[in-house]
Amino acid sequence: MRKLIKITAVILLIVGIGFFMYPIVLKLAFNIQAEKTIEQFENISADKSRTGVDEPYAELHKAMFDYNEELYLSGQS
């Protein structure tokens, strides 16, 4: 009977520690993923600046900008 109580206590202790550690582990995993994403973005930005290649959708960007400017000037009528 005592052995069962000890096993249950150990299991509950492990579960309790898991509940307290979950936010810490989740934050750590998020930070690692964010750092990888930032590094990838910086590498892409550095590659573009070295090669002098503009964004892949420059024409589309200009068309959207012109359309938005036309909407602004016309009062969105």
Rosetta blueprint (number, residue, H / E / L):
1 M L
2 R H
3 K H
4 L H
5 I H
6 K H
7 I H
8 T H
9 A H
10 V H
11 I H
12 L H
13 L H
14 I H
15 V H
16 G H
17 I H
18 G H
19 F H
20 F H
21 M H
22 Y H
23 P H
24 I H
25 V H
26 L H
27 K H
28 L H
29 A H
30 F H
31 N H
32 I H
33 Q H
34 A H
35 E H
36 K H
37 T H
38 I H
39 E H
40 Q H
41 F H
42 E H
43 N H
44 I H
45 S H
46 A H
47 D H
48 K H
49 S H
50 R H
51 T H
52 G L
53 V L
54 D L
55 E L
56 P L
57 Y L
58 A H
59 E H
60 L H
61 H H
62 K H
63 A H
64 M H
65 F H
66 D H
67 Y H
68 N H
69 E H
70 E H
71 L H
72 Y H
73 L H
74 S L
75 G L
76 Q L
77 S L
